[in-house]
Each structure stands twice: as C-alpha cells, then as structure tokens.
Amino acid sequence: MHAPVPLKIGSRQVFAIAGPAMVANLTTPLIGVVSTTAIGRLDDAALLGGVAMASVIFDCLFWLFGFLRMSTLAFTAQALGAGETREQTVILVRGFIVAGLIGAALIALQLPLAAVLFDLMGGSAGVTHAAKTYFMIRIWSSPFAFANYVILGWLVGQARANPALALQVVINLINMAATILLVLVYDTGIAGAAIAALLSEGVGFALGIVVCRRYAHGGFAVPRATLFDRAKLMRMLAVNSDILVRTAALITVFLFFTAKGARAGDVTLAANSVLNNFLLVSAFFLDGLANAAQQLCGRTFGARDAKGFADSTRLVLSWGLGFAMVVAVVFALFGQNIINFMTASEDVRRAARDFLPFIVLAPIPGVFAFGFDGIYVGATWAREMRNLMLASLGIFLGTWLALQSLGNAGLWCALIAFYIARGGLQGARYPALYRATFSSPSPRLRGRDEQSSL
C-alpha cells in the first residue's frame, strides 16, 4: 500500500476521462443502426420487429446490471486514491466472480425468463418467434457482457480512459462487422445478428483480460482470504443492491413513458421515438461527464481529499451546464430541421414539433441528474442515491397522474419533473453528505460500516 498522493483537479483531469467516454458513447448507437439496416435488407417485417423487440429486452436487462461497471469504477477509484495498489486487482477479480454468477444465472433461467418477457411484450406470433431466436443465442453473451462492464469500470476507475475507449470501440466495431458478414453475406438471418453480439462480447472480454493483466499489479492471483474478506464483500453487496434498485426505478420511468406513448397511438409513439433520439444525443455528453465524476470523486473520496472532491463536483457540474446550454440552443435552432430529416411523415413531424420545447428544456435539469449520479456513485453514497431515485420515481408518477388529462404533453411534463427531482433532491442532500463524509477520520471505513449495517 502506498501513501495517497493529492490529485490536482482541473478541467484537464475531467476531460481526460469524459472525452474518451463521450467518443465511446457515440459509437454505441451505430450497432443498432447496422443491425436494423442488415435485418431490414432481408425484407421481412417480422424479422425487423423481432430484432427491435429483443434489442429492447437486452437493453433493459443488461442496463439493470450496470452496477457492475459503476461499483467497480467507484471502488477502484477509491482504492487508487487511498494508495491501495493490490486492492485494485482484488476488486477486479471480485467483479469477475459476480459477473460470471449473474451471467450463468441468466443462462440457466433463459426459458422461463423468455416466456415472461415475451408475454409482457405482446408482439405478433412472427415477431415473437424471431425475437426468441435472437434471445436464445444472445443470452449466452451475458457472462462476457457483464465481465466487460467490470473491465471498463476498472480501467476508468484507474483513470485509464483511453484503453477503456479502445476496448469499447473494438467491441462495437466487431459487432457491426460480424453482423454485416453473417446476415448479409452468409444469410444467417436474425440468428446471425445474435451470434455477432455474442462474438463481439467474447472477443472484447479476451482482449480486456490481456489489457487488465498489463495493469494488474502482481497478476490476477489473489489470496482467498483477501478475495472473500467479509467486510468488503458485504460493502460491495450493499452498494450493488442499492444501485440495482436505483437502476430498476430508472428503467421503470422510461418503460412507463414508452408504454403510455404507445397507447396514445402510432403517431404519438413515433413522434416520441424521434424526440428520444435528441435525449440520447445530450446523454452522450452528460454521461461522459458523469464518468469523470465517478472516477474523480471516487479517487478524492479514497484519498480523504475534501477540497479535491468539492473541486471535482464543481467542475463536472459547470462543464455539464455549459454543454447542456449549447445542446439546448442547437435543438432550439435546428430541432425542426432534424425532425424533418428523421421522418418523412407529416403527421409525425407535426406531432414531434409540438413537443420539441420539452427537448430544448431537458438538457438543463439533465446536467444535475447525470452529474450528481456520478458524484454519488464515486462516493458510494448508494443508499441515499437509491432512496432519492425512488422518491423521484414517485414524483414522476404523481406528476403524470395530475397532468394525464393533457395527454402526451402531461407525459413529457412528468419526464421533465423526473429530471428536476433527480438532480434537485441529490443536490439538496449533497452538502450534508459531504460534511458527514469528510468530518470522519476515514470516509471509506465509515462508508463500509454504514453499508454493512443495512
């Protein structure tokens, strides 16, 4: 163990992490575009609907276990800040064990899981059959996908954002290339798209192991007693379970939003789908800054550096606000042109333009929602983040109930209220958590004791 080294926090440190994360985020939607285009060229609507349905299921299912990346990032950054060199490798191995267990459980439960999920989706017989074909193949990628979450979190936690970026881009490029080759060249249909996803995650994991070995001090061999240290395992379990509940609440909001939009009719559903792409664009930037917050706040938390933690918070939120204002102005000036480019339907265009003001507004409260999420994850204030997210979910549902007579406008108002609640509640709670954390002689031990007592 080495003594903690004070970290000078500036914009350079923020963008050394946020920049690569933003670039990696921009490559991710290309997978969906390539898969949709490849399957679409087969001229079978059922296959296209099947890959769309299965993709939604995997997006939500894998998103639910995103705590593997977030907690690994936070614990690694804290160990880095505290100068605990060997503990960083222990965290990686623990993450692999959890990822493998969760992936194996999903594979073992694939039949009942598929039955429940596809029954809820309610697609046509042809679409459901195609989606199940995709599901039964891609589910085998779960252990690799979750292990890759751990690898990415571990690398970013060590402030090695460039190798993390390279791995994520390689995974995405392999996925796209394999999809084109298997679907269009070898005519394997929807099964080919699923095999491409499995192949990319597997190759990504193999490459990730090679990269991690380079940075793992002392290799992957970890004493059993250290690996299964009860106090640290309990802390990891508590943090992961809290983030899981928080993520489930977040997924609930977006599934509810989509379901209510669908019930409002095809035009409204299509308009909301077009506008959601605007939200994704702003999320690319804000999520990159949230990654920076997780690493910098985690590192300064582990180093017991109160000033560094406060500087990290200030810089991430300030830069986030700057990006959000630029994005909002772009949406206000060019939003209608972008809508016209994305859809040829005049009805959809008209409906999307009606709700464009919500899209212009959304990035501003989104700054604080994304930013404080990153700060709370870095400090492993997971219990508070869980509780505040549940409260935000309640505010979302309450706003929708109060404004449901406004139709889709009421739904968008509820979503904006959700963003405001997420950032506002966490911002209001932040000063008390900050004082309590840095008034303690050892914030990491304090956090461990609190989480273990849950």
C-alpha positions in Angstrom: 0.0 0.0 0.0 1.3 3.4 -1.0 0.5 6.7 0.7 -2.3 8.7 -1.1 -1.0 11.3 -3.5 -3.0 14.5 -3.6 -4.6 15.0 -7.0 -4.8 18.4 -8.6 -8.3 18.6 -10.1 -8.8 20.7 -13.2 -10.6 20.7 -16.5 -7.8 18.6 -18.0 -8.4 15.8 -15.5 -12.2 15.9 -16.1 -11.9 15.6 -19.9 -9.1 13.0 -19.8 -12.0 10.7 -18.6 -15.1 12.4 -20.0 -13.6 12.8 -23.6 -13.0 9.1 -24.3 -16.3 8.2 -22.7 -18.1 10.6 -25.0 -16.4 9.2 -28.0 -17.2 5.6 -27.0 -20.9 6.5 -26.3 -21.1 7.9 -29.9 -20.1 4.5 -31.4 -22.8 2.5 -29.5 -25.9 3.6 -31.4 -24.2 2.5 -34.6 -24.7 -1.1 -33.6 -28.4 -0.6 -33.6 -28.3 1.2 -36.9 -26.2 -1.6 -38.6 -28.3 -4.4 -37.1 -31.5 -2.7 -38.2 -30.2 -2.0 -41.7 -28.8 -5.5 -42.2 -32.0 -7.2 -41.0 -34.1 -4.6 -42.9 -32.5 -5.6 -46.1 -33.9 -9.1 -45.7 -37.3 -7.5 -46.5 -39.1 -9.4 -43.7 -41.1 -7.1 -41.3 -41.3 -9.9 -38.7 -37.5 -10.2 -38.5 -37.1 -6.5 -38.2 -39.7 -6.3 -35.5 -38.1 -9.3 -33.7 -34.6 -7.8 -33.6 -36.1 -4.5 -32.3 -38.1 -6.3 -29.6 -35.2 -8.4 -28.5 -32.9 -5.4 -28.5 -35.2 -3.5 -26.1 -35.2 -6.5 -23.8 -31.5 -6.8 -23.7 -31.0 -3.1 -23.3 -33.2 -3.1 -20.2 -31.8 -6.5 -18.9 -28.2 -5.5 -19.3 -28.8 -2.0 -18.1 -30.3 -3.4 -14.9 -26.9 -4.9 -14.1 -25.0 -1.8 -14.9 -24.0 -1.7 -11.2 -21.1 -4.0 -12.1 -19.5 -1.2 -14.0 -20.4 1.6 -11.6 -19.4 -0.1 -8.4 -16.2 -1.4 -9.9 -15.3 2.0 -11.1 -16.1 3.6 -7.7 -14.3 1.0 -5.6 -11.2 1.0 -7.9 -11.0 4.8 -7.9 -11.3 4.9 -4.1 -8.5 2.3 -3.8 -6.4 4.3 -6.2 -7.0 7.5 -4.1 -6.1 5.6 -0.9 -2.9 4.2 -2.4 -4.2 0.6 -2.1 -2.4 -0.9 -5.1 -3.1 -4.6 -4.5 -6.8 -3.9 -3.6 -7.4 -2.6 -7.1 -6.7 -6.1 -8.5 -8.8 -7.7 -5.8 -11.7 -5.5 -6.9 -11.3 -6.7 -10.5 -11.3 -10.4 -9.6 -14.4 -9.9 -7.3 -16.2 -8.2 -10.1 -15.4 -11.1 -12.5 -16.9 -13.6 -10.0 -20.1 -11.6 -9.6 -20.4 -11.0 -13.4 -19.9 -14.8 -14.0 -22.5 -15.8 -11.4 -25.1 -13.3 -12.7 -24.4 -14.3 -16.4 -24.7 -18.0 -15.5 -28.0 -17.5 -13.7 -29.5 -15.7 -16.7 -28.4 -18.6 -19.0 -29.9 -21.2 -16.6 -33.2 -19.2 -16.4 -33.4 -18.4 -20.1 -36.5 -20.4 -20.8 -38.8 -19.0 -18.0 -37.3 -15.6 -18.5 -38.1 -15.6 -22.2 -41.6 -16.8 -21.5 -42.3 -14.0 -19.1 -40.6 -11.2 -21.1 -42.2 -12.0 -24.4 -45.6 -12.4 -22.9 -45.2 -8.9 -21.5 -44.1 -7.5 -24.8 -47.2 -8.8 -26.5 -45.8 -9.0 -30.1 -47.3 -10.9 -33.0 -46.5 -14.6 -33.5 -44.0 -13.9 -36.2 -42.2 -11.1 -34.4 -42.1 -13.1 -31.1 -40.7 -16.2 -32.8 -37.9 -14.1 -34.4 -37.2 -12.3 -31.1 -37.0 -15.6 -29.2 -34.5 -16.9 -31.8 -32.3 -13.8 -31.2 -32.8 -14.0 -27.4 -31.8 -17.7 -27.0 -28.5 -17.1 -28.7 -27.5 -13.7 -27.4 -28.3 -14.6 -23.7 -25.1 -16.7 -23.9 -23.2 -13.5 -24.2 -24.3 -12.4 -20.7 -21.2 -13.5 -18.7 -18.9 -11.8 -21.3 -21.0 -8.7 -21.4 -21.1 -8.3 -17.6 -17.3 -9.1 -17.3 -16.8 -6.3 -19.9 -18.7 -4.0 -17.6 -16.3 -4.9 -14.9 -13.3 -4.3 -17.1 -14.5 -1.0 -18.4 -15.3 0.2 -14.8 -11.9 -1.0 -13.6 -9.9 0.8 -16.3 -11.8 4.1 -15.9 -11.5 3.8 -12.1 -7.8 3.8 -12.6 -8.1 6.8 -14.9 -7.1 4.7 -17.9 -9.9 6.0 -20.0 -8.1 5.6 -23.4 -7.7 1.8 -23.1 -11.3 1.6 -22.0 -12.3 3.6 -25.0 -10.3 1.4 -27.3 -11.9 -1.8 -25.9 -15.4 -0.4 -26.2 -14.9 0.8 -29.8 -13.3 -2.6 -30.7 -16.4 -4.5 -29.3 -18.7 -2.2 -31.2 -16.8 -2.5 -34.5 -16.6 -6.3 -34.3 -20.3 -6.4 -33.6 -21.1 -4.3 -36.7 -18.6 -6.1 -39.0 -19.8 -9.6 -37.9 -23.5 -8.6 -38.3 -22.9 -7.5 -41.9 -20.9 -10.6 -42.7 -23.2 -13.1 -41.1 -26.6 -11.6 -42.0 -25.9 -10.2 -45.5 -23.0 -12.4 -46.8 -23.8 -15.8 -45.2 -27.6 -15.2 -45.0 -27.9 -16.4 -41.4 -30.9 -14.1 -40.7 -31.7 -12.9 -37.2 -29.6 -15.7 -35.7 -26.5 -14.1 -37.3 -27.2 -10.7 -35.6 -27.3 -12.5 -32.2 -24.2 -14.5 -33.0 -22.4 -11.2 -33.9 -23.3 -9.8 -30.5 -22.1 -12.9 -28.7 -18.8 -12.9 -30.7 -18.1 -9.3 -30.1 -18.6 -9.6 -26.3 -16.4 -12.7 -26.2 -13.6 -11.2 -28.2 -13.9 -8.0 -26.1 -13.5 -10.0 -22.9 -10.5 -11.8 -24.2 -8.8 -8.5 -25.2 -9.9 -7.0 -21.9 -8.1 -9.7 -20.0 -4.9 -9.0 -21.9 -5.2 -5.3 -21.2 -6.1 -5.8 -17.5 -3.2 -8.2 -17.0 -0.8 -5.4 -18.1 -2.1 -3.1 -15.3 -2.8 -5.7 -12.6 0.0 -5.3 -10.1 1.1 -8.8 -9.1 -1.1 -10.5 -11.6 -4.6 -12.0 -11.0 -3.6 -14.4 -8.3 -5.3 -13.2 -5.1 -5.3 -14.9 -1.7 -8.6 -16.5 -0.9 -8.9 -14.8 2.4 -8.3 -11.4 0.8 -10.7 -12.1 -2.0 -13.5 -13.1 0.3 -12.9 -10.6 3.0 -16.4 -10.5 4.7 -16.5 -6.7 5.5 -15.6 -5.8 1.9 -17.9 -8.3 0.4 -20.8 -7.0 2.5 -20.0 -3.5 1.4 -19.9 -4.5 -2.2 -23.2 -6.4 -1.9 -24.9 -3.4 -0.2 -23.7 -0.9 -2.8 -24.5 -3.2 -5.7 -28.0 -3.9 -4.4 -28.7 -0.3 -3.8 -27.6 0.7 -7.3 -29.7 -2.2 -8.7 -32.8 -0.9 -7.1 -32.0 2.6 -8.3 -31.5 1.4 -11.8 -34.7 -0.6 -11.7 -36.6 2.6 -10.8 -34.9 4.5 -13.6 -35.9 1.7 -16.1 -39.4 1.8 -14.8 -39.7 5.5 -15.7 -38.6 5.0 -19.3 -40.7 1.9 -19.9 -43.7 3.6 -18.4 -43.1 6.6 -20.7 -42.8 4.3 -23.8 -45.9 2.3 -22.8 -48.1 5.4 -22.3 -46.8 6.9 -25.6 -47.7 3.7 -27.4 -51.2 3.8 -26.0 -51.7 7.3 -27.3 -51.4 6.0 -30.9 -48.9 5.2 -33.6 -48.3 8.9 -34.5 -47.6 9.9 -30.9 -45.4 6.8 -30.4 -43.4 7.6 -33.5 -43.0 11.3 -32.5 -41.8 10.3 -29.0 -39.4 7.9 -30.6 -37.9 10.6 -32.8 -37.6 13.0 -29.9 -36.0 10.4 -27.7 -33.0 10.4 -30.1 -32.5 14.1 -29.1 -32.3 12.9 -25.5 -29.8 10.3 -26.4 -27.5 12.9 -28.0 -27.5 15.1 -24.9 -27.0 11.9 -22.8 -23.7 11.1 -24.7 -22.1 14.3 -23.3 -23.7 14.2 -19.9 -22.9 10.5 -19.3 -19.3 11.2 -20.3 -19.0 13.8 -17.6 -20.8 11.5 -15.1 -18.0 9.0 -15.8 -15.5 11.7 -14.9 -17.4 12.5 -11.7 -17.4 8.8 -10.7 -13.6 8.5 -11.1 -12.5 11.8 -9.7 -15.0 11.8 -6.8 -14.1 8.2 -6.0 -10.4 8.9 -6.1 -10.6 12.0 -3.9 -13.0 10.2 -1.6 -10.5 7.4 -1.1 -7.7 9.9 -0.6 -9.8 11.8 2.0 -9.3 14.9 -0.1 -12.2 17.2 0.7 -11.1 20.0 -1.5 -10.4 17.7 -4.4 -13.8 16.2 -4.0 -15.5 19.6 -4.0 -13.4 20.8 -7.0 -14.4 17.7 -8.9 -18.1 18.3 -8.2 -17.9 21.9 -9.2 -16.0 21.3 -12.4 -18.2 18.4 -13.6 -21.4 20.3 -12.9 -20.1 23.5 -14.5 -18.9 21.8 -17.7 -22.1 19.9 -17.8 -24.1 23.0 -17.7 -22.1 24.5 -20.4 -22.6 21.5 -22.7 -26.3 21.4 -21.9 -26.8 25.0 -22.8 -25.0 24.5 -26.2 -27.1 21.4 -26.9 -30.3 23.2 -25.9 -29.5 26.1 -28.3 -28.7 23.7 -31.1 -32.0 21.9 -30.5 -33.9 25.2 -30.4 -32.3 26.4 -33.7 -32.2 23.2 -35.7 -34.7 20.9 -34.0 -37.3 21.2 -36.7 -34.9 20.6 -39.4 -33.6 17.5 -37.6 -37.1 16.2 -37.2 -37.8 16.7 -40.9 -34.7 14.7 -41.7 -35.5 11.8 -39.3 -39.1 11.2 -40.6 -40.9 11.8 -43.8 -44.4 11.5 -42.2 -46.1 14.9 -42.0 -48.2 13.8 -39.1 -45.2 12.6 -37.1 -43.3 15.7 -38.0 -46.2 17.9 -36.7 -46.5 15.9 -33.5 -42.8 16.0 -32.8 -42.6 19.8 -33.4 -45.4 20.2 -30.8 -43.3 18.6 -28.1 -39.9 20.0 -29.2 -39.9 22.6 -26.4 -39.6 19.8 -23.8 -36.5 18.5 -25.7 -34.9 22.0 -25.6 -35.5 22.2 -21.9 -34.5 18.7 -20.9 -30.7 19.0 -21.0 -30.6 21.7 -18.3 -32.1 19.6 -15.4 -30.4 16.6 -17.0 -27.0 18.1 -16.1 -27.7 17.8 -12.4 -29.4 14.4 -12.7 -26.4 12.9 -14.5 -23.8 14.8 -12.6 -25.0 14.0 -9.1 -25.5 10.4 -10.1 -21.8 10.3 -11.0 -20.8 12.1 -7.7 -22.9 9.8 -5.6 -21.6 6.7 -7.3 -18.0 7.8 -6.9 -18.5 8.4 -3.1 -20.6 5.2 -2.9 -23.5 7.1 -1.4 -25.5 4.3 -2.8 -28.2 4.0 -0.1 -29.0 7.8 -0.4 -29.0 7.5 -4.2 -31.4 4.6 -4.1 -33.8 6.4 -1.8 -33.7 9.7 -3.7 -34.3 7.8 -7.0 -37.4 6.1 -5.5 -38.6 9.5 -4.4 -38.0 10.8 -7.9 -40.0 7.9 -9.4 -42.9 8.8 -7.0 -42.7 12.4 -8.2 -42.8 11.3 -11.9 -45.8 9.1 -11.3 -47.5 11.8 -9.3 -46.9 14.4 -11.9 -48.3 12.1 -14.6 -51.4 11.4 -12.6 -52.0 15.1 -12.0 -51.4 16.0 -15.7 -52.6 12.9 -17.5 -55.6 14.9 -18.9 -53.1 16.8 -21.0 -52.2 13.6 -22.9 -48.7 13.3 -24.3 -47.8 16.8 -23.0 -48.6 15.7 -19.5 -46.3 12.7 -20.1 -43.4 14.9 -21.2 -44.1 17.3 -18.2 -43.7 14.2 -15.9 -40.4 13.3 -17.5 -39.0 16.8 -17.1 -40.3 16.7 -13.4 -38.4 13.5 -13.0 -35.1 15.0 -14.3 -35.6 18.0 -11.9 -36.4 15.8 -9.0 -33.3 13.5 -9.6 -30.9 16.4 -9.7 -32.7 18.6 -7.2 -33.1 16.0 -4.4 -29.5 14.8 -4.8 -28.2 18.4 -4.9 -30.2 19.3 -1.7 -28.8 16.2 0.1 -25.2 16.7 -1.1 -24.0 19.3 1.5 -25.0 17.1 4.5 -23.4 14.0 2.9 -20.2 16.0 2.1 -19.9 17.3 5.7 -20.6 13.9 7.2 -18.1 12.2 4.9 -15.1 14.5 5.3 -15.6 15.1 9.0 -15.0 11.4 9.6 -11.4 10.3 10.1 -11.8 7.6 7.5 -14.6 8.0 5.0 -14.0 4.6 3.4 -14.3 2.8 6.7 -17.4 4.9 7.6 -19.0 4.0 4.3 -18.2 0.3 4.9 -19.7 0.3 8.3 -22.9 2.1 7.2 -23.4 -0.2 4.2 -22.7 -3.3 6.2 -25.4 -2.3 8.8 -28.2 -2.2 6.2 
